[in-house]
Each structure stands twice: as structure tokens, then as C-alpha cells.
Amino acid sequence: MDMGQCSRSKRSIEHGEILESVKGLIDEYDDVCLHKLAAELPPLWDVQHQIDLAYVPNLKRVNDKVEDLISQIQEIHKSTKRNLVEPTAKYKSDADKKCHRVKFDVGDFVWAILVKDHFSMGEYNKLATRKIALLEVPEKINPNAYRLKLPTDDTLNPVLDIHGNELQAGEGYYALPAIGALGWGGGLTSFRPLYVVQTPFEADNARPLVFRPILHKEDIIRVSTPLNIEFLNTSAFCCQSTVWTVESSFITTNGERGCRIPNFQIHKSKETLTVATYKFVYCGATMPCQDIGRSCVNGVRALTLGVEPYEMAFVKAEGSQSENITNAGLVF
């Protein structure tokens, strides 16, 4: 069929004869032009009359009372959402103004804050919010998210003395070498007078040490907690500070309290059926923590960084004969 011209189609009567009253109307609209049909309509064949579509009004499905109730609920929802979003946006804006954006790279060491609410079970949930220092960044997820190597649960355990008691902050303890440790020897003391050394005599407990947490005022000394370590102040030190520090890889005294970085920590070395042994480590600002061991310098066993760790156990210094225990009396 030619779409550009009007053609007359034959009427097909399938259901009886057409009534006389409508013959005139059908004859009037019998001719159609297919090219004048709307493009949205499908092709029409054998169209014989015009169809008018009546407008259907959009009648309400609910009554006025229900419609008012819906409107009130929608207004309450909008108001509640506005009251929640606006203050949050304001606090975020204020926080962003005081926030300093820092980008980290893989291999960096950062400080982290552990919030106990993020840990439903285990050792973390038993503690208050606390900072843990020098965690390595092994992976950068995106510019705002990094993966950290969190310490194991052991790092939050208390340090124990040879009797299984928790080390207390501010109390004096002897750091005696574990039996079987290379060289053995006695406790720790100072030499001329800055260097921290180990006495060569196994029966000599030397001078007691005091441990003080830096980041939080906790009474218990825990594994991997940043510490100030110092000798109990005696007349041998006169007016000089007994706080440990590092000079040219040697552990010395005359340091300052309260310095967060660098700091000293106590890490667990190994554990036997009878007693746990520990080691000292030193944590700087831009490098991983280093073990503290002993180096022989001019016949003196000086504590230094980066050598085989000095494995030890702790004995509380009470000043009584019963607590004056040497490593010869310990069973490891």
C-alpha cells in the first residue's frame, strides 16, 4: 500500500450486516491516510472510523482526613531529617577546620588509637581507649584509608615478675638475665656514670629499675606500652637524671621523662612452664622498634641497639633479704 496516498479499503463484515443507522457514519470515515497517523501508534490496517478518547479524571484513593495525616507525617519526617543532618554537618565542618590531613605511604610507622567499642570480645574490650605506638602501614587502601598491623592480644597483657605478679608503675624491679642467656651475669647498673651496663657478677642484682607509662596513667605495666625507664635514684647518681635515653646506639642515662617519641618498651621474649622472659626494645620516630642487647666494650657489657636481645626476668626490689634473689636461684 502506498503510504503517501489515501486508499479505500474493503469492509469486511464478519459478524452480520451493518445497521442502517450507522452506514452513513462508516461511509464518511471509510477513507484513511496511513501516512497521517501518529508515529507512536502501530500500523493500522482497514481502519474504517475515527475513535475519540475521553479524559479520565485522577480520582483520589483516600479521603481528605487520611491525606492530611499523610502530609503531617511527611512534614515530621522532613523536620527530623533536617534536625539530624544540619548539626552533624556543622560538627564535621568544625572538625575539618581543625584537622590536618596527612598522607602515609606503605612502610610508614604511625600512632593509632584503639577504641574498645570496636572490639566486642577479647583483650581489647577489657581496656579503656588507648594509644598504641608505631604500627606499620603494610597497605594503602585509598587516599583516606590504610591497613595497619595491629598488635596481637599478647601485647596488651601485663608484664609479670618471677612470682607471676603484675609489674606496678613506680615500683622498683631488678632486671636479671634468664638462665641460659648468653653470658649470664648479674643485673643492670650505670658506668662512668652515663652508660647502662650489666654487672659481670651473677650474685649481684645491681640497681633496681622503675617503669612509668608515658601515654596513659595506668598502674600496671603492659607489654608494648611506651615507657620511661629509669634507675631508682640513689646517692651514686647525685643530681643527675637516671632516665634512660640513647646516644650513638648506646643506652645511657640523663634522659627526660614524658617524651612520647622515642620511647622504650618491654616485649615478651619467650615463655616457659615456670616463668615468662622479656626483652627491652627502643622505638624511634621513623623506624621500627629495635631490640636492646649487650655489646662488650673494653671489658664492659654495655646495653646497645640492634644486637641479640638481652633476655631477662623481673624481681621486685623490696630491700629484704628474701627478695634479694639472683639468677642462680631462678629456674627457667
Phi and psi in degrees as a GROMACS rama.xvg file:
@    title "Ramachandran Plot"
@    xaxis  label "Phi"
@    yaxis  label "Psi"
@TYPE xy
-74.6848  119.904  ASP-2
-74.8343  -15.1836  MET-3
-89.1268  -7.74099  GLY-4
-127.19  155.522  GLN-5
-85.1206  138.404  CYS-6
-131.255  157.488  SER-7
-102.542  124.15  ARG-8
-99.5266  156.017  SER-9
-83.7681  136.414  LYS-10
-79.3701  132.298  ARG-11
-106.707  117.494  SER-12
-99.0163  109.714  ILE-13
-105.582  -24.8803  GLU-14
-121.975  52.455  HIS-15
96.9656  179.444  GLY-16
-78.756  151.58  GLU-17
-78.8348  137.756  ILE-18
-65.0242  147.69  LEU-19
-65.0132  -28.1367  GLU-20
-71.8526  -17.2169  SER-21
-115.148  -1.7637  VAL-22
-59.8937  -42.2097  LYS-23
-62.2739  -39.8204  GLY-24
-66.6279  -39.5596  LEU-25
-68.6385  -40.5146  ILE-26
-63.9621  -31.7623  ASP-27
-68.0124  -34.4651  GLU-28
-111.328  25.3491  TYR-29
-72.9494  -34.2204  ASP-30
-90.0863  128.908  ASP-31
-129.964  151.661  VAL-32
-107.138  109.25  CYS-33
-65.5394  -29.5495  LEU-34
-72.6537  -10.7302  HIS-35
-93.5421  -1.83712  LYS-36
-70.1104  151.97  LEU-37
-64.6165  143.871  ALA-38
-65.629  -25.3442  ALA-39
-73.5141  -18.7567  GLU-40
-86.0586  147.816  LEU-41
-69.6786  162.977  PRO-42
-58.9837  135.244  PRO-43
-110.997  130.728  LEU-44
-121.244  140.876  TRP-45
59.9434  36.7153  ASP-46
-71.8398  131.28  VAL-47
-120.673  -8.48868  GLN-48
-158.79  161.734  HIS-49
-85.847  141.267  GLN-50
-117.588  128.942  ILE-51
-103.66  132.032  ASP-52
-98.2761  131.085  LEU-53
-88.9941  144.836  ALA-54
-74.0642  131.391  TYR-55
-101.864  119.873  VAL-56
-68.3665  149.898  PRO-57
-85.8353  90.9161  ASN-58
-77.8303  142.985  LEU-59
-69.1936  142.837  LYS-60
-96.9275  -11.2666  ARG-61
-127.77  161.63  VAL-62
-82.4226  174.086  ASN-63
-63.3058  -35.5174  ASP-64
-64.7242  -44.4541  LYS-65
-67.3497  -38.4622  VAL-66
-62.4752  -40.294  GLU-67
-64.5939  -39.1775  ASP-68
-64.3747  -42.2552  LEU-69
-61.639  -42.2028  ILE-70
-63.0252  -40.5754  SER-71
-65.1257  -41.8244  GLN-72
-63.925  -40.5706  ILE-73
-63.7894  -38.2388  GLN-74
-67.0991  -40.2957  GLU-75
-62.8787  -41.0304  ILE-76
-62.6263  -45.1341  HIS-77
-62.7601  -42.2141  LYS-78
-65.9268  -42.8479  SER-79
-62.9856  -44.1313  THR-80
-61.56  -42.0068  LYS-81
-64.6719  -39.9283  ARG-82
-68.521  -26.7385  ASN-83
-83.6497  -41.0143  LEU-84
-75.7834  -43.8017  VAL-85
-63.3974  -47.9965  GLU-86
-62.7368  -38.3073  PRO-87
-62.4521  -42.716  THR-88
-64.1523  -36.9918  ALA-89
-66.2483  -46.2639  LYS-90
-63.492  -39.5023  TYR-91
-64.4276  -41.1846  LYS-92
-63.2621  -42.405  SER-93
-65.3369  -38.8238  ASP-94
-68.1128  -38.9607  ALA-95
-64.3676  -31.9317  ASP-96
-66.3816  -30.9668  LYS-97
-95.6864  -2.24042  LYS-98
-91.69  135.858  CYS-99
-107.303  114.295  HIS-100
-73.6412  127.876  ARG-101
-127.511  131.738  VAL-102
-101.886  134.423  LYS-103
-109.471  156.982  PHE-104
-116.2  158.727  ASP-105
-60.3062  130.89  VAL-106
101.286  -12.5115  GLY-107
-70.5749  159.022  ASP-108
-116.054  131.38  PHE-109
-130.2  163.872  VAL-110
-91.6639  145.308  TRP-111
-132.597  154.905  ALA-112
-114.289  119.919  ILE-113
-93.586  124.015  LEU-114
-105.969  123.817  VAL-115
-63.0595  -23.0472  LYS-116
-64.1693  -20.782  ASP-117
-82.6983  -7.34823  HIS-118
-125  104.352  PHE-119
-75.177  -25.4601  SER-120
-134.744  166.714  MET-121
90.6025  -172.895  GLY-122
-65.2422  -33.5157  GLU-123
-60.8673  -39.254  TYR-124
-71.3315  -11.4942  ASN-125
-83.935  -7.85949  LYS-126
-111.819  158.864  LEU-127
-75.2601  169.127  ALA-128
-55.3914  131.229  THR-129
-146.076  156.475  ARG-130
-96.2229  141.995  LYS-131
-125.311  131.249  ILE-132
-94.6274  151.034  ALA-133
55.4225  63.5954  LEU-134
-96.3077  136.542  LEU-135
-79.4467  145.11  GLU-136
-98.0772  98.0206  VAL-137
-83.9067  -16.5473  PRO-138
-152.706  139.411  GLU-139
-104.615  111.63  LYS-140
-75.9186  -49.1647  ILE-141
-158.229  177.256  ASN-142
-57.9277  -17.1144  PRO-143
-115.602  3.06359  ASN-144
-139.68  135.661  ALA-145
-134.094  151.655  TYR-146
-98.792  132.845  ARG-147
-115.73  151.322  LEU-148
-87.1642  94.9665  LYS-149
-73.1855  146.602  LEU-150
-67.5402  156.371  PRO-151
-74.8398  172.458  THR-152
-61.0577  -27.6731  ASP-153
-60.3922  -29.273  ASP-154
-70.7345  -12.9819  THR-155
-102.752  0.984562  LEU-156
-76.3145  152.611  ASN-157
-72.2963  151.736  PRO-158
-79.6535  135.156  VAL-159
-112.49  148.745  LEU-160
-88.2697  -173.947  ASP-161
-67.7493  -17.1612  ILE-162
-94.3657  2.36073  HIS-163
84.4233  10.4031  GLY-164
-89.498  146.854  ASN-165
-71.0735  137.019  GLU-166
-67.3106  133.427  LEU-167
-103.428  137.37  GLN-168
-63.5978  136.888  ALA-169
85.9315  -9.00735  GLY-170
-90.5497  157.924  GLU-171
-92.263  137.937  GLY-172
-140.758  141.482  TYR-173
-86.075  137.132  TYR-174
-103.243  95.9035  ALA-175
-102.185  142.281  LEU-176
-67.0317  145.414  PRO-177
-70.1893  142.935  ALA-178
-63.8675  132.443  ILE-179
96.823  -11.8483  GLY-180
-68.1526  146.528  ALA-181
-58.1725  121.288  LEU-182
90.1331  -21.8772  GLY-183
49.123  -123.119  TRP-184
92.7022  -169.066  GLY-185
-105.554  -149.685  GLY-186
-81.6693  -164.901  GLY-187
-107.459  146.08  LEU-188
-151.927  -171.967  THR-189
-112.304  161.502  SER-190
-141.987  119.187  PHE-191
55.7056  56.0517  ARG-192
-97.3818  5.94883  PRO-193
-79.8078  -37.6258  LEU-194
-74.3451  138.51  TYR-195
-90.1451  123.734  VAL-196
-133.455  166.686  VAL-197
-102.823  131.835  GLN-198
-68.9783  142.747  THR-199
-78.6613  -9.28578  PRO-200
-94.904  123.39  PHE-201
-66.1163  -26.1138  GLU-202
-86.2548  2.30838  ALA-203
-104.2  112.194  ASP-204
-73.2432  -14.1418  ASN-205
63.1639  -141.452  ALA-206
-103.253  141.807  ARG-207
-73.3365  153.415  PRO-208
-108.757  153.397  LEU-209
-122.317  135.327  VAL-210
-114.676  132.733  PHE-211
-132.129  117  ARG-212
-60.0366  144.052  PRO-213
-94.444  -45.2901  ILE-214
-81.6635  -30.1631  LEU-215
-145.635  147.596  HIS-216
-86.2487  82.0147  LYS-217
-110.671  144.219  GLU-218
-77.6727  -23.6029  ASP-219
-100.409  137.792  ILE-220
-87.7101  124.863  ILE-221
-113.319  157.189  ARG-222
-61.923  137.487  VAL-223
67.2453  15.6552  SER-224
-83.147  129.108  THR-225
-59.1037  129.994  PRO-226
-131.02  155.097  LEU-227
-97.6993  129.938  ASN-228
-113.587  135.284  ILE-229
-151.262  156.888  GLU-230
-78.3661  147.099  PHE-231
-58.4452  131.446  LEU-232
-66.0629  121.707  ASN-233
-127.555  172.223  THR-234
-64.2854  -20.5758  SER-235
-66.3058  -23.6069  ALA-236
-96.0472  -8.11596  PHE-237
53.3623  -125.527  CYS-238
-98.7656  8.83964  CYS-239
-83.219  145.25  GLN-240
-65.8937  141.011  SER-241
-104.55  9.05372  THR-242
-73.3578  136.019  VAL-243
-72.9167  148.061  TRP-244
-150.934  -173.637  THR-245
-128.199  132.449  VAL-246
-135.598  116.821  GLU-247
52.8376  46.9973  SER-248
72.8695  -3.28138  SER-249
-97.4556  142.652  PHE-250
-82.3322  123.841  ILE-251
-130.443  173.69  THR-252
-101.776  -166.067  THR-253
72.1141  28.1197  ASN-254
-87.0892  -171.3  GLY-255
-122.892  144.139  GLU-256
-76.8108  155.405  ARG-257
85.8338  -1.88595  GLY-258
-75.7561  119.556  CYS-259
-75.4843  -42.2963  ARG-260
-133.114  125.507  ILE-261
-77.3755  172.296  PRO-262
-153.353  168.486  ASN-263
-106.141  153.561  PHE-264
-142.017  161.412  GLN-265
-110.808  122.407  ILE-266
-112.939  151.598  HIS-267
-75.0698  131.188  LYS-268
-92.3837  -56.7127  SER-269
-160.791  169.274  LYS-270
-138.739  131.702  GLU-271
-111.271  -174.345  THR-272
-70.6197  -18.8983  LEU-273
-107.355  -37.4854  THR-274
-157.961  150.819  VAL-275
-92.5281  142.209  ALA-276
-113.161  152.52  THR-277
-131.838  174.133  TYR-278
-143.225  154.106  LYS-279
-88.8908  143.38  PHE-280
-131.622  157.259  VAL-281
-120.507  127.616  TYR-282
-116.273  115.04  CYS-283
-90.2281  -173.737  GLY-284
-82.7468  -33.8864  ALA-285
-124.951  21.0667  THR-286
-147.127  158.239  MET-287
-67.6137  162.399  PRO-288
-63.4081  141.526  CYS-289
-113.953  140.476  GLN-290
-66.9028  149.577  ASP-291
-108.973  122.653  ILE-292
-127.955  -155.547  GLY-293
-124.631  137.992  ARG-294
-125.765  136.544  SER-295
-85.0129  115.062  CYS-296
-124.282  112.391  VAL-297
53.4137  41.0386  ASN-298
80.9265  3.61956  GLY-299
-111.983  134.657  VAL-300
-86.9243  93.4308  ARG-301
-92.2542  143.096  ALA-302
-78.481  127.111  LEU-303
-137.45  167.722  THR-304
-89.9375  154.053  LEU-305
74.5954  20.1718  GLY-306
-120.09  -179.841  VAL-307
-57.0562  128.97  GLU-308
-63.3355  148.562  PRO-309
-83.6992  105.302  TYR-310
-85.8751  135.068  GLU-311
-150.359  169.199  MET-312
-129.955  160.047  ALA-313
-109.635  136.871  PHE-314
-124.317  128.793  VAL-315
-70.1925  134.872  LYS-316
-92.7384  101.025  ALA-317
-100.367  -14.4839  GLU-318
86.3089  -4.59585  GLY-319
-92.5179  159.066  SER-320
-65.0988  -32.7348  GLN-321
-68.2115  -26.5936  SER-322
-95.3762  -2.33215  GLU-323
-83.4857  67.3951  ASN-324
-95.8629  137.78  ILE-325
-104.492  169.667  THR-326
-64.4928  -18.9381  ASN-327
-66.4055  -20.7888  ALA-328
-99.8742  1.91992  GLY-329
-97.8957  144.095  LEU-330
-114.865  117.297  VAL-331
